Amino acid sequence: MGATSHQAGAAGRAPTADRPSSLRNVVLVGHSGAGKTTLVEALALTAGAVNRAGRVEDGTAVSDYDEIEHRQQRSVQLSLVPVEWAGIKINILDTPGYADFIGELRAGLRAADAALFVVSSSDGIDGATRMVWDECAAVGMPRAIVVTHLEAARADYAQMTTVCGEIFGAEDPDAVIPLYLPLYGPPGPDGHAPVAGLLGLLSRRVYDYTSGERVERDPEPAELALISDARSRLIEGIIAESEDESLMDRYLGGEDIDFKTLVDDLERAVARGTFHPVLMAAPAADGARQGLGTVELLELITGGFPTPLERAAVAVTAPDGAGRPAVTCDPDGPLVAEVVKTSSDPYVGRVSLVRVFSGTLRPEETVHVSGHGLADRGHEDHDVDERIGSLTSPFGKQQRTLTQVIAGDLACVAKLTRAETGDTLSAKDRPLLMEPWPMPDPLLPLAIAAHSKADEDKLSQGLARLVAEDPTMRLEQNPDTHQVVLWCLGEAHQDVALERLRTRYGVQVDPVPHKVSLRETFGAKAAGRGRHVKQSGGHGQFAVCEIEVEPLPPGSGIEFVDKVVGGAVPRQFIPSVEKGVRTQAARGVAAGYPLVDVRITLLDGKAHSVDSSDAAFQTAGALALREAAAEARIHLLEPVAELAVLVPDEYVGAVMSDLAGRRGRVVGTEQAGSGRTQVRAEIPEIEIGRYAVELRSVSHGTGRFTRAYARHEAMPPQIADKVREQAEKGT
């Protein structure tokens, strides 16, 4: 690669594609701070999409962040930057690198056909990036690696390529090999020699960026020696992936394989996802038109990454689940597009970023919106027709109008008021539904309360719009604790949710302590007498009942038994007593939590022929239960969760120790693939409120877990006493 010249696109002009073969969709993956957004800017400059100031003709910057991203000082959402190179439209999907926004990353992976992993030569590769690599490998997504931060004092490109081979090439080290070596310039005052150019291993040419422009020349003898030493391993790696089985024998026999054959085989291997070249890149210096390595990277994307035509056929069904033939990337095929991101614009309202998998999307047409199966997270299923608005191509904060979007392309759609992230758009007379991509389960609770009465009036609508944008967020209105809870992926995710509520939807909320659903039960048999007698003029009230309460096995609920004899309590009032005790049980008898797993037996009572009533016996029943509770030992029951924690083997000991410190009981461990173990445990839910954050710390960002309710069981007395004290204080 690197032997051809290409023409960049014009700044300010929206790149377009008239056929899928002239499209490339690539997602940038890497940890926060690896330099993804800086790389996007450098590619846009080299491709001519922006000027040297990083802006298009109207002054819009490709890296314009929204207000929240400025305050967070990190990318928090998926962004699309389309550029053009050699007549090919490249849709670059820049993803957040922080773990809290993995939902945006998953959306980018869904919309792309290849992934570019961005790693910092000074910071290395984190565990989360390694896990995403494994995810891409599992589905065969083509991948390449670009090393950034070459200007850092401790940058070591040779060491970084070795690390990439060890981590990304664990199964096949010869499939992760650099295509270029760095050409170092003279050392600066600090003794650090900057990277001034590239040594092309296949082309045996030098690409010198010293002047700010890419200048190609023949290598000097010392440079040629460096190239020759590394070239053999690269050629052997490419030939090993070649479909021409005779190529290796010819090479080992001493034949000099021609450059075009090597490049063609390299590009085919990259597109198949079996070879993963390592490149390097750096932003353009002040006044320069091209960043180091950006031309080579654009050449790899256009020549080596697959077109949308090479993507496997997409499985679809009818909205009712009936089978339908899979669809391919055909502009003339049935319309199938997917909403991969939803955002709100203060001027145009809801904006949907869509990937068209089949057919052609046109403005002002009516499409069918099919639901996505995330009702458990507060996202309702959809099965409606909607008229779309304009189609645009985004560039920073600018939106450039499109006349159509063909299969394989991405664009923004305005005015879809019902469609949410993960929904399928199809023809209204032929509705289809794509299977949604897997979403991470939000496991960090954020309980909120409206700041004022005015905020309370707007809260419901604001929350609905918030979760419509973010399918990784789950909205819960807990019937036991009466709290509104936003389940998020981490603390930064929580911060962004609160900021969006305040700045976009005008709703101010206050975080409040999250409560778990506790229960109460009797520790032993007890008796109680309820007497409700009032004579204050007019119609009086009279009801007396005597009950016995005894504990039942867990999960029994509340059982009411009538053992009254001789009509001490008239038959018509026995249901009133039952209603009274059940109502009181729901309110709690000790700390205000629902009473469960008891048998309440009505033994005796008294009635008055005139003053007894339904209301009087309800009150007497409640009083009897409270008296029984006052004489008994009441246990507080806490919910226990079944936890499954997946971590690399080296963190198993730390995770098990941490769980034990949270009153957890490890019930088993099992291998879960190469180098990973699943730890299964039972643990009180009150101990894992922040486990989504704390596991990340214990496992250095590599751990994942799932949780499921198991049962309620008795809380230790010392902890129960603290809960009762807090309940009495009203905290």
RAHUBEL-V410874 format. One record per backbone hydrogen bond with DSSP energy under -1.0 kcal/mol. CO is the residue of the C=O (numbers start at 1). NH is the residue of the N-H. If there is no record, write none. Layout:
co->CO nh->NH
co->CO nh->NH
This chain:
co->7 nh->86
co->10 nh->13
co->19 nh->22
co->20 nh->23
co->22 nh->89
co->24 nh->91
co->25 nh->113
co->25 nh->114
co->26 nh->93
co->27 nh->116
co->29 nh->118
co->31 nh->34
co->35 nh->39
co->36 nh->40
co->37 nh->41
co->38 nh->42
co->39 nh->43
co->40 nh->44
co->41 nh->45
co->42 nh->46
co->43 nh->47
co->44 nh->49
co->44 nh->50
co->45 nh->48
co->47 nh->9
co->51 nh->54
co->54 nh->62
co->55 nh->51
co->56 nh->59
co->60 nh->56
co->61 nh->64
co->66 nh->70
co->67 nh->71
co->68 nh->72
co->69 nh->73
co->79 nh->94
co->81 nh->92
co->83 nh->90
co->84 nh->9
co->85 nh->88
co->88 nh->85
co->89 nh->24
co->90 nh->83
co->91 nh->26
co->92 nh->81
co->93 nh->28
co->94 nh->79
co->98 nh->101
co->99 nh->102
co->101 nh->105
co->102 nh->106
co->103 nh->107
co->104 nh->108
co->105 nh->109
co->106 nh->110
co->107 nh->111
co->108 nh->112
co->114 nh->27
co->115 nh->144
co->116 nh->29
co->117 nh->146
co->119 nh->148
co->120 nh->124
co->126 nh->130
co->127 nh->131
co->128 nh->132
co->129 nh->133
co->130 nh->134
co->131 nh->135
co->132 nh->136
co->133 nh->137
co->134 nh->138
co->135 nh->139
co->136 nh->141
co->142 nh->115
co->144 nh->117
co->145 nh->279
co->146 nh->119
co->147 nh->281
co->148 nh->121
co->149 nh->152
co->152 nh->155
co->156 nh->160
co->157 nh->161
co->158 nh->162
co->159 nh->163
co->160 nh->164
co->161 nh->165
co->162 nh->166
co->163 nh->167
co->164 nh->168
co->172 nh->175
co->173 nh->176
co->175 nh->276
co->177 nh->278
co->179 nh->201
co->181 nh->199
co->183 nh->196
co->183 nh->197
co->188 nh->191
co->192 nh->188
co->194 nh->185
co->196 nh->209
co->197 nh->183
co->198 nh->207
co->199 nh->181
co->200 nh->204
co->205 nh->200
co->206 nh->217
co->207 nh->198
co->208 nh->215
co->209 nh->212
co->212 nh->289
co->212 nh->290
co->215 nh->208
co->217 nh->206
co->220 nh->224
co->221 nh->225
co->222 nh->226
co->223 nh->227
co->224 nh->228
co->225 nh->229
co->226 nh->230
co->227 nh->231
co->228 nh->232
co->230 nh->234
co->231 nh->235
co->232 nh->236
co->233 nh->237
co->234 nh->238
co->235 nh->239
co->236 nh->240
co->238 nh->241
co->239 nh->242
co->243 nh->245
co->244 nh->247
co->246 nh->250
co->247 nh->251
co->248 nh->252
co->249 nh->253
co->250 nh->255
co->251 nh->254
co->258 nh->262
co->259 nh->263
co->260 nh->264
co->261 nh->265
co->262 nh->266
co->263 nh->267
co->264 nh->268
co->265 nh->269
co->266 nh->270
co->267 nh->271
co->268 nh->272
co->269 nh->274
co->269 nh->275
co->277 nh->145
co->278 nh->179
co->279 nh->147
co->285 nh->288
co->291 nh->294
co->292 nh->282
co->293 nh->297
co->294 nh->298
co->295 nh->299
co->296 nh->300
co->297 nh->301
co->298 nh->302
co->299 nh->303
co->300 nh->304
co->300 nh->305
co->307 nh->310
co->308 nh->311
co->314 nh->327
co->316 nh->324
co->317 nh->433
co->318 nh->321
co->322 nh->318
co->327 nh->314
co->328 nh->330
co->330 nh->333
co->330 nh->359
co->336 nh->357
co->336 nh->358
co->337 nh->425
co->338 nh->355
co->339 nh->422
co->341 nh->353
co->343 nh->351
co->345 nh->349
co->349 nh->345
co->350 nh->415
co->351 nh->343
co->352 nh->413
co->353 nh->340
co->353 nh->341
co->354 nh->411
co->355 nh->338
co->356 nh->408
co->358 nh->336
co->361 nh->405
co->365 nh->388
co->367 nh->386
co->368 nh->426
co->369 nh->384
co->370 nh->424
co->374 nh->377
co->374 nh->379
co->375 nh->378
co->377 nh->475
co->382 nh->371
co->384 nh->369
co->386 nh->367
co->389 nh->364
co->390 nh->414
co->391 nh->402
co->392 nh->412
co->393 nh->400
co->395 nh->398
co->398 nh->395
co->400 nh->393
co->405 nh->361
co->406 nh->409
co->409 nh->356
co->411 nh->354
co->412 nh->392
co->413 nh->352
co->414 nh->389
co->415 nh->417
co->420 nh->423
co->423 nh->339
co->424 nh->370
co->425 nh->337
co->426 nh->368
co->427 nh->430
co->433 nh->317
co->444 nh->488
co->446 nh->486
co->447 nh->512
co->449 nh->510
co->452 nh->456
co->453 nh->457
co->455 nh->459
co->458 nh->462
co->459 nh->463
co->460 nh->464
co->461 nh->465
co->462 nh->466
co->463 nh->467
co->464 nh->468
co->465 nh->469
co->466 nh->470
co->468 nh->421
co->470 nh->473
co->474 nh->487
co->476 nh->485
co->478 nh->482
co->483 nh->478
co->484 nh->448
co->485 nh->476
co->486 nh->446
co->487 nh->474
co->488 nh->444
co->490 nh->494
co->491 nh->495
co->492 nh->496
co->493 nh->497
co->494 nh->498
co->495 nh->499
co->496 nh->500
co->497 nh->501
co->498 nh->502
co->499 nh->503
co->500 nh->504
co->500 nh->505
co->501 nh->507
co->508 nh->451
co->510 nh->449
co->516 nh->518
co->519 nh->637
co->520 nh->596
co->521 nh->635
co->526 nh->549
co->528 nh->547
co->530 nh->545
co->532 nh->543
co->534 nh->541
co->541 nh->534
co->543 nh->532
co->544 nh->606
co->545 nh->530
co->546 nh->603
co->546 nh->604
co->547 nh->528
co->548 nh->601
co->549 nh->526
co->550 nh->599
co->553 nh->556
co->557 nh->598
co->559 nh->600
co->561 nh->602
co->565 nh->568
co->570 nh->573
co->573 nh->577
co->574 nh->578
co->575 nh->579
co->576 nh->580
co->577 nh->581
co->578 nh->582
co->579 nh->583
co->580 nh->584
co->581 nh->585
co->582 nh->586
co->583 nh->587
co->584 nh->588
co->585 nh->595
co->594 nh->520
co->597 nh->552
co->598 nh->559
co->599 nh->550
co->600 nh->561
co->601 nh->548
co->602 nh->563
co->604 nh->546
co->606 nh->544
co->608 nh->612
co->611 nh->542
co->613 nh->617
co->614 nh->618
co->615 nh->619
co->616 nh->620
co->617 nh->621
co->618 nh->622
co->619 nh->623
co->620 nh->624
co->621 nh->625
co->622 nh->626
co->623 nh->627
co->624 nh->628
co->625 nh->629
co->626 nh->630
co->627 nh->631
co->633 nh->523
co->635 nh->521
co->636 nh->715
co->637 nh->519
co->638 nh->713
co->639 nh->685
co->640 nh->710
co->640 nh->711
co->641 nh->683
co->642 nh->708
co->643 nh->681
co->644 nh->706
co->645 nh->679
co->646 nh->704
co->647 nh->677
co->648 nh->651
co->649 nh->652
co->651 nh->655
co->652 nh->656
co->653 nh->657
co->654 nh->658
co->655 nh->659
co->656 nh->660
co->657 nh->661
co->659 nh->662
co->659 nh->664
co->660 nh->663
co->665 nh->682
co->668 nh->680
co->670 nh->678
co->673 nh->676
co->675 nh->649
co->676 nh->672
co->677 nh->647
co->678 nh->670
co->679 nh->645
co->680 nh->667
co->680 nh->668
co->681 nh->643
co->682 nh->665
co->683 nh->641
co->684 nh->687
co->685 nh->688
co->688 nh->691
co->690 nh->693
co->690 nh->694
co->691 nh->695
co->693 nh->697
co->694 nh->698
co->695 nh->699
co->696 nh->701
co->699 nh->702
co->704 nh->646
co->706 nh->644
co->708 nh->642
co->711 nh->640
co->713 nh->638
co->716 nh->720
co->717 nh->721
co->718 nh->722
co->719 nh->723
co->720 nh->724
co->721 nh->725
co->722 nh->726
co->723 nh->727
co->724 nh->728
co->725 nh->729
co->726 nh->731
